[in-house]
Amino acid sequence: MKKIIAIVLMAIFCPKMQGQKDGYWDKNRAITQELVVSAGQRVVFKADDFPIGTTELVYRITLLDDNQQLASSLVSLLKSIPDPTGISQGSAGAVFLMSKISGEDKCKYAIFSTNELAAAYQKTGKTTQACFDQQSAVSKEAKRLSLAKSSCLRTIENGLYFGFQSSNWIMKQKIVLEIVPWIDYKLNSGWTLENRKTIINQCKTSALARKMANSDDFCICVEEKIQKKFKFQEFQKLLQIEQTKYYKDFGVICFEETGGSKALIDGYRASAAKFEKRADYSNAIAQYNLILADGKAVVSDYSALGYNLVLTKQFDKAIKYLKQGEDLDKTDLTIKLNLAHAYLLNNDFRSAKNIYKEFQGQNVSDTLSWVEKMNQDFELFKTTGLKSDDFDKIIKLLK
């Protein structure tokens, strides 16, 4: 008979054992409690200290005569079951969990989710508000409670209250209650839906998030990195300054990974272009300065910034940034032309003349020649009040 049961159990449970990765039976938090119930009385036992992430419970109730002992513990039996769903699959699972011995006594029991309900039961025996009620007296029982199907586990952080009523009106009873929790790996980390929302909402108040039109992807990225490094309870125990540092460090990484950095810089460039069209060169300069401050400036940004500085008569600054941009790409002729303009308007005719003459036979773009662009710039300078007799000298020099 033992061989037959073993074969049946192997057939039921082994496939799940091979693929099981979602959680584990927590033998370290298993509860074994021996209760003595006086004749015809009721007793309540509080089962608590269940780990975060407890989604299943298996419990076994066994009534024993005075000298009897359990043949094997519930924990040892559950080692052969890979996950909670296996417990309810067929009669073999139920037989497997039952005590091999039990006394002749029987009891009724109920499970409550709060101390108040359990205390009321102990006084009155009423079970109308129990989350599980076994009204038929039993000498042994083995059941599974799951978060998905039982209200008992919905407030498990407050503990569960097992209430027993003796069916023996003459002698006391000895009841052994065993409970083993199933811990879901993901939920054990404490990252519930509400806790994840807490991190995301906090992220949305960060400086980087406020720079973005839509920070959802960015904040999800930050939340995932925090979740990977910490359990929720660990993160909550950090000092506020430490939490802020992780928000900032992960924020910098996620800003790049989610494209937030590129979108922000592109936004600055688009704004600068709008200001330039309205001849609002000061605000255009402010946008390019933001790009430089983020360390994302390319040659075209330095060139545009220098050009706008020339238009606002900030020649020394223009030369400074144009030379920095020139170092990034020695072949970019637009920035060289703008540098020549800055020298010319800053009364450095010799430096300007050398640059103008060196590249006069080339194009600054596919369709625009160096000389054509130079003449266009000179006309724009005149309309903005930048007048110089040297414009005509350079034009004659290049003819």
Salt bridges, closest charged atoms under 4 A:
ASP48 OD2 - LYS46 NZ 3.73
ASP49 OD1 - ARG29 NH1 3.84
GLU56 OE1 - ARG144 NE 2.96
GLU178 OE1 - ARG60 NH2 2.70
GLU194 OE2 - LYS197 NZ 3.80
ASP216 OD1 - LYS204 NZ 2.56
ASP249 OD2 - LYS245 NZ 2.59
GLU256 OE2 - LYS296 NZ 2.52
GLU257 OE1 - LYS225 NZ 3.46
ASP266 OD2 - LYS262 NZ 2.81
ASP266 OD1 - ARG269 NH1 3.31
ASP301 OD2 - ARG269 NH2 2.78
GLU326 OE2 - LYS336 NZ 2.86
ASP327 OD1 - LYS330 NZ 3.14
ASP377 OD2 - HIS341 NE2 2.81
ASP377 OD1 - LYS373 NZ 2.65
GLU379 OE2 - LYS382 NZ 3.66
ASP390 OD1 - LYS393 NZ 3.58
